[in-house]
Amino acid sequence: MSPLTPQAVTKDRIQPGETVEDEGRVYAVRSIERVVSVLNLLQESIDGVTLKEVADAADLPKSSAFRYLWTLEKSRYVERDTDSGLFRIGLGFLGMQSRHTEVLRERVRPSLERLRDDLDETTNLGLLDGHHVIYLEIIESRRSVRLAASRGTHDPLHSTALGKAIAAHLPEDRVRELLAEAGMPSRTAETITSVDDYLAELAKVRRLGYAVDNRENEPDGRCVAVPILGTRLPAALSVSAPEARFSMRDVEKTARTLIEVAGQITLTPAETA
């Protein structure tokens, strides 16, 4: 390993194996090292970590550790569970194929495929991404007429069953914040466009255990979704179909199946190592 001289630091490229040194001192930025320590700790945890654990990992006072976390949270690289106070890796890493979301997608895909085969309708895995829902996985119906989005696309939180299923398990102040950021535009004549009405709908979702998009996102579409509560990620499963062949009785029956499937989906720390 050949240390670099101060003059060599101005080179366009550093060769493999070289370090940037000046009189025996490595040019390491302590604050960045601490951020890396914090993110490594969070990446290894599914349930989240305490402020003290973060402070210990980064060798910081708790007050300083909190400022690091607050800064990372602003950019969505860290999330804080308002109920438990635990910190976990945020959705800012979604575009970098976070290990958590990849493991979730791999775990859920076989269930989505079985549901599609049993119901002959499109099945979806959605995740909260900013103030929208992103489709992490979609298994399309084999029917020529079907309701399907595309993997990686976004849909609104307020007009989709996936959005409602996820939002129903977020703190109310967080839901209000997300709705304020995204707005509540009318997608169809049935779209909920009032915050109070939406919050009432979320209370219904919590009571029933599932959410319904009844021609609220697409004029001829119907969708039912349930949250995945065993992963600590804001995610949900859904089945979507043209409303002409997906009656409300079908929705209730499908919801029971989805609740059973979602209840079997969990992630452990070992699976994301």
C-alpha positions, 0 to 999 in steps of 0.5 A: 500500500503506497501512501500519497503525498499532498501533491498526489492528492490533486491527481484525478484518480486514486489507484486501488490500494492507495490511501490519502496520507500526509505525514502519517495521518490518514485523511478520514473525516470523523463526522462521516465515519460516525454517519457510516457507523449509524447507518451500519447499525440501522441497516443491521436492525429490523425492529429499530434501535434506541438513541443510546445504541446509536450514541454508543455506536458512533461514540457520541453524546446522546444530544449529538447523536440525536442531531445526526439522526434528525439530519438523516431523518430530514432526508428520509435516510432514517425513520423514527417510530413515534410509538416506540421511539426506535430509529430504523433505516429510512426509505431514502435508500429505496432507490439504492435497493435497500436490503430490507425492501429486496428481502421483502420483495423476495419473500412476498413474490411467491405469495403474490404469484399464488394469489394471482393463480388462485384469483386470476387477478393482478396482485401487488406489493406496495411501499410508502415512498415519500408521500406516494405508494411505490409498486415494489412488485406486480404479478399481472392477471393473465386475462386480456382485460386487467387492472395493473400498474407497472413495477416502480411506478407511484400512485397516490396515498389518498386514492388507493387501497394500498395507500389507505392500508399503509396510512391506517397504521401511521400516526395521524400527524404523519398522515396529515403531513403526507396529505399536505405535501401531496394534496388530495386531487380528485382522480375520479368522481369517487375519490376522497378529497377531504382530510377529515373524510380520509381519516374517517376512512382510515378508522374504518380500515383499522376496524375491518383490517383491510382497505378498499379502493372502490373506483377511487383511483381508476373509474372502472377499477376496484382494489382491496389491500391489507397491511403487512405488519410483521416487517416494520416497513410501511408496506401492504398487499393488494388485489386489483381488478376491473370493478365489473368482475370484482364485486364487493362480495368478492372484495370481502372474500379476497380481503380475508385471504389477504389478511391470512397471507399478510399475517405469515410475512415476517422478516428477521435480522438474519434475513437482511444481514 
